[in-house]
Amino acid sequence: MPRTSWVEAVDRGLMVDHLAEIGARVPRRRTEPDGGHGSLATTPADLAPFTAEDLDEARGRLLRLARIWDVRLRSLCDEQHEAAAGDAGTLRQVAFHVADCAFYAAR
């Protein structure tokens, strides 16, 4: 399994960027635009095989990040979950988008 899948989902933004979006939108602040290039470039490091140590590190990172998401989303009331900001959709839609990151893992 190459590094690309989990790096795309975590380090390059899906989970971290959307968590930052929720963190900014709840107090009605502007979100920071994503200046990253996502998957426009694949480096040789992205294609390196996962070692057992890499898998252990990835699991730990993903579990910690999942806990942050859980705490943050549970702290919101229904009104906050359903609040939309322009064309960005509701925070509930953002959460479901992130939960559907199986798409990234399958690549």
N, C-alpha and C positions, 0 to 999 in steps of 0.2 A: 504494500500500500504506500503510495507516494505521500509526501508531506503536504502536497497541494491542497488536498481536501480539507484538512482541519485548519490549515493556515488560512485558506480562503474564508472559512466560516468564522474563525476567531480573530486571528491577528490582522487580517486585511479588512476586517470590518463588520461583517454582518451582525454579529452579536454585540460587539463593543460599540460600534457606531449607533446602533439602534438603542442601546442602553443609554448612551449619552443623549440621544434625541429625547427619550422619555424624561431623563433628568433635567433637560432644559425646558421641555414643554410644560411640565407640571407647574413650575412657578411662572409660567408664561414668558419665558425668555426665548430669544431667538436661538435656533440650533446652529451649530457650526457646520458649514458645508463640508462634504467629504472631498478632500483634495487628493485622495489616493487614486491609484490607477487600477486597483482591483486585479482582475485577471487579464489585463492587457499584455502582460509579459510573464512568461514562465522561465524561471532561472534553472540552472542545473541543480541547485540546492532543492528546488521544489520537486524535482524528480527523484531525489535520493530516497532509497527505501527506508521505511520505518524500522528502527531497531526496537527491541523490547524496552529499552530505556526511554526511547522517544514515545512509545505508546503509553508508558507509565506517566510520563510528564504530561502528555496530552490529556489523559484521563483526569489527572489532578487539576489541570487548568480548567477543563470543561466543567468539572464538578463544582469548583469554586465559583466560576462564572454563572452556573445554573443557580447556585444558592443566592447570588446577588440578584439575579432576575426574579427569583421567587419572592424574596423579601421586598423588593421594589414594587412588584406588581400587586402583592397582597396589601401593600400600604395605601393603595389607591382606592377611592370609593367608585361606585358605578358611574357617577357623573364624570369623573376624571377618565375612566376607561372609555367612555363614549364621546369625549370631547375631541373634535377635529380641529386641526390648524391649517386653514387654507385647503390646498389640495393634497396635504400630507396624509389624510385619512385619520381614523381614530387611533388612540393608543392601543385599544383592543386589536385592531387590524395589524398594527405594528407587531404586537406580541405574537399573533398567529403567523405572521410572515416569518418571524424569527424561528418559531417552533417548526416551521416547514423546511428547516435547513437541511433536511434529508436530501434535498435536491443537490446541494453542494457536496455532501458526503458521497453521493453516488457517482460523481464525476471522476 
